[in-house]
Amino acid sequence: MDNSKRYERLRERYLNGGLDRRTFLGLIGAAGAAYGLQTPFARHALAAAGEVRFDGWGGVVSEAFRKHAFDPYTAKTGIKVIDGTFGGGDEYLSRVKASQPGEYNIAHLSGVFDYARYANLGLASTLNEANIPNLEYVIPKLVDVFRGVTDGKLSCVPYDYGTTGLAYNRKHVSDEEMKEKGAKILIDERLKGKIGGWGDWRTRIWMGALQTGQDPNGITDMDAVWNAIRTHRDLALKYWGSGAELMSLLAEEEIYVTEGWSGRIYALQEQGHDIGYMDPPNGYGWQECLFVLKGSPMEACEELLNFMLAPATSIAVAEGQNYPPALDPKKVDLGKKIPTLPAFDPSGTLAGLTFADPAYWNGNEQEWSKAFGRIQKGY
């Protein structure tokens, strides 16, 4: 049987429900390899099936994407967006490494260090920017930092930014106490059993640096940081693993203080919870991108990215997920709500945010992630 007939039969079985997505991609890859056509087969499989897969952070963020971007995009193009979720970048990367080429398409990645990590592993695609004209509306600084990693080309489009600051229940912790103690509130004996934290090695080390008076992008005393992390571990009720769990722990008053993602805390405030939020000096600023993995159906992905960067779509998603969009406020009228969001920079320069140095953090990842893993287990 020639490759085109085999492909059509597999595609028909997939569309009729006779094959699941992973099996379909595996067979397509095998068929392509047999005819020396693995890359085209993997790249076009999902596009031909009328699907693109998107993986993100779940909760209110995924709800905003679904309502304001994916459903309207499908209504316009007929291409279905399959959306999955993950609790952290390391977890998702493990899935991608174990997947078939083309099984995962677009990921809502956090930080330039994640972008560099994927590129260094050979997982980056190359976008045809002519298919993404709405890229012109994006803050130039957010675009340029990605170009610097991939030799001037792009494997992603910037989409939003925010901060990981300090969240606190005002019934139990005052604004004045937060200003006085800053990140040290997370290692305060008075709050033992009512402290939370994300179980992410980068975040724990960043907070440990702040608690010991060090620059998170230039730590000189790691022993002090590890000791601060151990202290936090022993005082904390638990590490939370997702934005939804973060919100639940604060809303149910199981914890009174934690670091938290700016948009999730804003969502709690919108719901009427008296939760304060503070970005300490050298607080953790981040930007997120929509990263297209190598082997994806590029034209369909580029069309989706362009649709999502359209000001009307991007603003609606931003208002839904409570993170400022990557759109340049000097080029686009962002409306009334977005300027009130935590971390929003009306200048479009983002000069007030401290971002993780990708070379520094990726260079220490192997050693630091293993060391944190041991501490997390009680050592």
C-alpha positions as CSV (number, residue, x, y, z in Angstrom):
1,M,0.0,0.0,0.0
2,D,1.5,3.4,-0.9
3,N,2.0,6.0,1.9
4,S,-0.8,8.3,0.9
5,K,-3.5,5.5,1.0
6,R,-2.1,4.3,4.3
7,Y,-2.2,7.8,5.7
8,E,-5.8,8.4,4.6
9,R,-6.9,5.1,6.1
10,L,-5.3,6.0,9.5
11,R,-6.8,9.5,9.3
12,E,-10.3,8.1,8.6
13,R,-10.0,5.6,11.6
14,Y,-8.9,8.5,13.8
15,L,-11.8,10.8,12.8
16,N,-14.3,8.0,13.2
17,G,-13.1,7.3,16.8
18,G,-11.3,4.1,16.0
19,L,-7.9,5.4,17.2
20,D,-6.9,7.6,20.1
21,R,-4.7,10.6,19.5
22,R,-1.5,9.0,20.7
23,T,-1.9,5.8,18.7
24,F,-2.8,7.8,15.6
25,L,0.4,10.0,15.9
26,G,2.5,6.9,16.6
27,L,1.2,5.1,13.5
28,I,1.6,8.2,11.4
29,G,5.2,8.6,12.5
30,A,5.9,4.9,11.8
31,A,4.3,5.2,8.3
32,G,6.3,8.4,7.6
33,A,9.6,6.7,8.7
34,A,8.9,3.8,6.5
35,Y,8.8,6.0,3.5
36,G,11.4,8.5,4.6
37,L,8.8,11.1,5.4
38,Q,8.6,11.2,9.2
39,T,8.7,14.9,9.6
40,P,6.0,15.9,7.1
41,F,3.8,13.1,8.4
42,A,4.1,14.2,12.0
43,R,3.7,17.9,11.1
44,H,0.5,17.6,9.1
45,A,-1.2,14.8,11.0
46,L,-3.2,16.9,13.4
47,A,-3.8,19.7,10.9
48,A,-5.4,17.2,8.5
49,A,-7.5,15.8,11.4
50,G,-8.7,19.4,12.1
51,E,-7.1,19.7,15.6
52,V,-4.4,21.6,17.4
53,R,-3.4,20.7,21.0
54,F,-2.8,23.5,23.6
55,D,-1.5,22.8,27.1
56,G,-1.7,25.4,29.9
57,W,-2.0,26.1,33.6
58,G,-5.7,25.1,34.2
59,G,-8.2,26.9,36.4
60,V,-9.3,30.4,35.6
61,V,-6.5,30.7,33.0
62,S,-7.7,27.8,30.9
63,E,-11.3,29.0,31.3
64,A,-10.3,32.4,29.9
65,F,-8.5,30.8,26.9
66,R,-11.4,28.4,26.2
67,K,-14.1,31.1,26.3
68,H,-12.3,34.0,24.7
69,A,-9.9,32.3,22.3
70,F,-10.4,28.6,21.5
71,D,-14.1,28.5,21.0
72,P,-14.2,31.6,18.8
73,Y,-11.2,30.3,16.8
74,T,-12.9,27.0,16.2
75,A,-16.1,28.8,15.2
76,K,-14.1,30.8,12.7
77,T,-11.8,28.1,11.3
78,G,-13.4,24.8,12.0
79,I,-10.1,23.7,13.7
80,K,-10.7,22.2,17.1
81,V,-8.4,23.1,20.0
82,I,-7.8,20.3,22.4
83,D,-6.6,21.8,25.7
84,G,-4.7,20.0,28.4
85,T,-3.3,21.2,31.7
86,F,-0.2,20.9,33.8
87,G,0.8,22.0,37.3
88,G,4.4,23.0,36.6
89,G,6.9,23.3,33.8
90,D,9.0,20.3,34.8
91,E,6.0,18.1,34.8
92,Y,5.0,19.2,31.3
93,L,8.5,18.8,29.9
94,S,8.6,15.2,31.1
95,R,5.4,14.5,29.1
96,V,6.8,16.1,26.0
97,K,10.0,14.1,26.2
98,A,8.0,10.8,26.4
99,S,5.6,11.8,23.6
100,Q,5.4,11.1,19.9
101,P,6.5,13.9,17.6
102,G,3.5,16.2,17.0
103,E,1.5,14.9,19.9
104,Y,1.9,18.2,21.8
105,N,1.7,21.4,19.8
106,I,1.4,24.7,21.7
107,A,2.4,25.2,25.3
108,H,1.8,28.2,27.7
109,L,5.4,28.3,29.0
110,S,6.6,30.5,31.8
111,G,9.8,32.4,31.6
112,V,12.6,32.8,29.1
113,F,14.5,30.0,30.9
114,D,11.8,27.5,29.9
115,Y,12.0,28.8,26.3
116,A,15.8,28.3,26.4
117,R,15.5,24.9,27.9
118,Y,13.2,23.6,25.1
119,A,15.4,25.2,22.4
120,N,18.5,23.5,23.9
121,L,16.7,20.2,23.8
122,G,16.0,20.5,20.1
123,L,12.2,21.0,20.7
124,A,11.9,24.4,19.1
125,S,10.1,25.2,15.8
126,T,10.6,28.2,13.6
127,L,7.5,30.4,13.1
128,N,6.7,32.1,9.9
129,E,6.1,35.6,11.2
130,A,4.4,36.6,8.0
131,N,1.5,34.4,9.2
132,I,1.4,36.3,12.5
133,P,0.9,40.0,11.6
134,N,-0.6,40.8,15.0
135,L,2.9,40.3,16.5
136,E,3.4,44.0,15.7
137,Y,1.2,44.9,18.7
138,V,3.4,43.1,21.2
139,I,5.8,44.9,23.6
140,P,9.2,44.9,21.7
141,K,11.2,43.9,24.9
142,L,9.2,40.8,25.3
143,V,9.8,39.7,21.7
144,D,13.5,40.6,21.6
145,V,14.5,38.5,24.6
146,F,13.2,35.3,22.9
147,R,15.0,36.2,19.6
148,G,18.2,36.3,21.5
149,V,17.9,32.7,22.5
150,T,17.0,31.3,19.0
151,D,19.4,33.3,16.7
152,G,16.9,36.0,15.8
153,K,14.0,33.6,15.0
154,L,11.0,32.9,17.1
155,S,9.5,29.6,18.3
156,C,6.8,31.4,20.3
157,V,4.9,34.6,20.7
158,P,4.9,36.5,24.1
159,Y,1.4,36.5,25.6
160,D,1.2,37.8,29.1
161,Y,3.3,38.7,32.2
162,G,2.9,38.9,35.9
163,T,4.6,38.5,39.3
164,T,5.0,35.9,42.0
165,G,4.5,38.1,45.1
166,L,3.3,37.6,48.6
167,A,-0.3,36.9,49.4
168,Y,-1.8,37.2,52.8
169,N,-5.1,37.0,54.7
170,R,-5.7,40.5,56.2
171,K,-7.7,39.0,59.1
172,H,-4.4,37.5,60.4
173,V,-1.6,39.5,58.8
174,S,-1.7,43.3,58.5
175,D,-0.4,45.5,55.6
176,E,2.0,47.0,58.0
177,E,3.4,43.7,59.1
178,M,3.9,42.7,55.4
179,K,5.8,45.9,54.6
180,E,8.0,45.3,57.6
181,K,8.8,41.6,57.1
182,G,8.5,41.1,53.3
183,A,9.4,37.6,52.2
184,K,10.5,36.8,55.7
185,I,6.8,36.5,56.6
186,L,7.1,33.0,55.0
187,I,9.5,31.9,57.7
188,D,7.7,33.5,60.7
189,E,7.3,31.2,63.7
190,R,4.1,33.0,64.6
191,L,2.3,31.6,61.5
192,K,3.5,28.0,61.8
193,G,1.0,25.6,60.1
194,K,-0.7,28.5,58.3
195,I,2.0,29.1,55.7
196,G,2.0,27.8,52.2
197,G,4.3,27.8,49.2
198,W,4.6,26.4,45.6
199,G,6.6,23.2,45.4
200,D,8.8,24.5,42.6
201,W,12.5,24.6,43.1
202,R,13.1,27.9,41.3
203,T,10.4,29.7,43.4
204,R,11.6,28.3,46.6
205,I,15.2,29.3,45.9
206,W,14.1,32.8,44.8
207,M,12.2,33.3,48.0
208,G,15.1,31.9,50.0
209,A,17.3,34.5,48.4
210,L,15.0,37.3,49.4
211,Q,14.7,35.9,52.9
212,T,18.5,36.0,53.3
213,G,19.0,39.4,51.7
214,Q,20.5,38.2,48.5
215,D,20.1,38.9,44.8
216,P,18.1,36.0,43.3
217,N,20.1,36.3,40.0
218,G,23.5,36.3,41.9
219,I,23.3,34.2,45.0
220,T,26.6,34.2,47.0
221,D,25.6,32.0,50.0
222,M,23.6,29.0,48.9
223,D,23.9,27.4,52.4
224,A,21.9,30.3,53.8
225,V,19.2,29.8,51.1
226,W,18.9,26.1,51.8
227,N,18.5,26.8,55.5
228,A,15.8,29.3,54.8
229,I,14.0,26.7,52.5
230,R,14.2,24.1,55.3
231,T,12.8,26.6,57.8
232,H,9.9,27.3,55.4
233,R,9.3,23.6,54.8
234,D,9.1,22.9,58.6
235,L,6.7,25.9,59.2
236,A,4.5,25.3,56.2
237,L,1.2,23.5,56.1
238,K,2.0,22.1,52.7
239,Y,3.4,22.9,49.2
240,W,0.6,23.7,46.8
241,G,0.9,22.3,43.3
242,S,-1.5,24.4,41.1
243,G,-3.1,27.7,40.8
244,A,-6.5,26.2,41.7
245,E,-5.0,24.7,44.9
246,L,-3.4,28.0,45.8
247,M,-6.7,29.8,45.5
248,S,-8.5,27.1,47.5
249,L,-6.0,27.1,50.4
250,L,-6.3,30.9,50.7
251,A,-10.1,31.1,50.2
252,E,-10.8,28.3,52.8
253,E,-8.3,30.0,55.2
254,E,-6.3,26.8,55.5
255,I,-3.2,29.1,55.1
256,Y,-2.8,32.8,55.9
257,V,0.4,33.6,53.9
258,T,2.1,32.2,50.8
259,E,3.8,33.4,47.7
260,G,1.3,33.5,44.9
261,W,0.7,34.4,41.3
262,S,-0.6,37.9,40.8
263,G,-3.5,37.0,38.6
264,R,-4.8,34.2,40.9
265,I,-4.7,36.6,43.9
266,Y,-6.6,39.2,41.9
267,A,-9.2,36.6,41.1
268,L,-9.6,35.9,44.8
269,Q,-10.0,39.6,45.5
270,E,-12.7,39.8,42.8
271,Q,-14.5,37.0,44.5
272,G,-14.7,39.1,47.7
273,H,-11.9,37.5,49.8
274,D,-9.8,40.0,51.9
275,I,-6.5,38.8,50.5
276,G,-3.7,41.3,50.3
277,Y,-0.9,41.1,47.7
278,M,2.6,42.6,47.7
279,D,5.6,42.5,45.4
280,P,8.7,42.8,47.6
281,P,11.9,44.3,46.2
282,N,13.4,42.0,43.7
283,G,10.2,40.0,43.6
284,Y,9.8,37.4,41.0
285,G,8.6,38.9,37.6
286,W,7.9,36.6,34.7
287,Q,6.5,36.6,31.2
288,E,4.7,33.7,29.5
289,C,4.7,32.7,25.9
290,L,2.8,30.5,23.6
291,F,5.5,28.1,22.4
292,V,5.1,25.9,19.3
293,L,6.8,22.6,19.6
294,K,8.8,21.1,16.7
295,G,6.7,18.7,14.6
296,S,3.5,20.7,15.0
297,P,1.1,21.6,12.2
298,M,2.7,25.0,11.7
299,E,0.2,26.9,9.6
300,A,-2.7,25.9,11.9
301,C,-0.6,26.9,14.9
302,E,0.4,30.2,13.4
303,E,-3.2,31.0,12.5
304,L,-4.2,30.3,16.1
305,L,-1.4,32.4,17.5
306,N,-2.3,35.3,15.3
307,F,-6.0,35.0,16.3
308,M,-5.0,35.0,20.0
309,L,-2.8,38.1,19.6
310,A,-5.6,40.1,18.0
311,P,-6.2,42.9,20.4
312,A,-9.9,42.1,21.0
313,T,-9.0,38.4,21.8
314,S,-5.9,39.2,23.8
315,I,-7.7,41.8,25.9
316,A,-10.6,39.5,26.6
317,V,-8.3,36.7,27.7
318,A,-6.3,39.1,29.9
319,E,-9.4,40.3,31.6
320,G,-10.5,36.7,32.1
321,Q,-7.3,35.4,33.5
322,N,-6.2,38.6,35.3
323,Y,-2.7,38.9,33.9
324,P,-1.7,41.8,31.7
325,P,-1.4,40.9,28.0
326,A,1.9,41.2,26.1
327,L,0.3,44.0,24.0
328,D,2.1,47.3,24.0
329,P,-0.1,49.9,25.9
330,K,1.4,52.6,23.7
331,K,0.0,50.9,20.6
332,V,-3.2,49.4,21.9
333,D,-6.0,50.8,24.1
334,L,-6.2,48.1,26.8
335,G,-9.5,49.3,28.3
336,K,-10.4,49.9,32.0
337,K,-9.7,46.7,33.8
338,I,-6.2,45.8,32.6
339,P,-4.5,48.9,34.0
340,T,-5.8,47.9,37.5
341,L,-4.2,44.4,37.4
342,P,-1.2,43.6,39.6
343,A,2.2,44.0,37.7
344,F,0.7,46.1,34.9
345,D,3.3,48.5,33.4
346,P,1.6,51.4,31.6
347,S,5.0,52.4,30.0
348,G,5.4,49.1,28.2
349,T,9.0,48.9,29.3
350,L,8.6,46.4,32.2
351,A,11.6,48.1,33.8
352,G,10.1,47.7,37.3
353,L,10.1,43.9,37.1
354,T,13.0,41.5,38.0
355,F,13.1,38.6,35.6
356,A,15.1,35.4,36.1
357,D,18.4,35.3,34.2
358,P,17.9,32.2,31.9
359,A,21.6,31.4,31.6
360,Y,22.1,31.6,35.4
361,W,19.0,29.5,36.4
362,N,19.4,26.9,33.6
363,G,23.1,26.6,34.4
364,N,22.3,25.7,38.0
365,E,19.1,23.7,37.3
366,Q,20.6,20.2,37.6
367,E,22.3,20.8,41.0
368,W,19.7,23.0,42.6
369,S,16.6,21.0,41.5
370,K,18.1,17.8,43.0
371,A,19.1,19.6,46.2
372,F,15.6,21.0,46.6
373,G,14.1,17.6,45.9
374,R,16.0,16.2,48.8
375,I,14.9,19.0,51.1
376,Q,11.3,18.5,49.9
377,K,11.5,14.9,51.1
378,G,12.7,15.9,54.5
379,Y,16.5,15.8,54.3
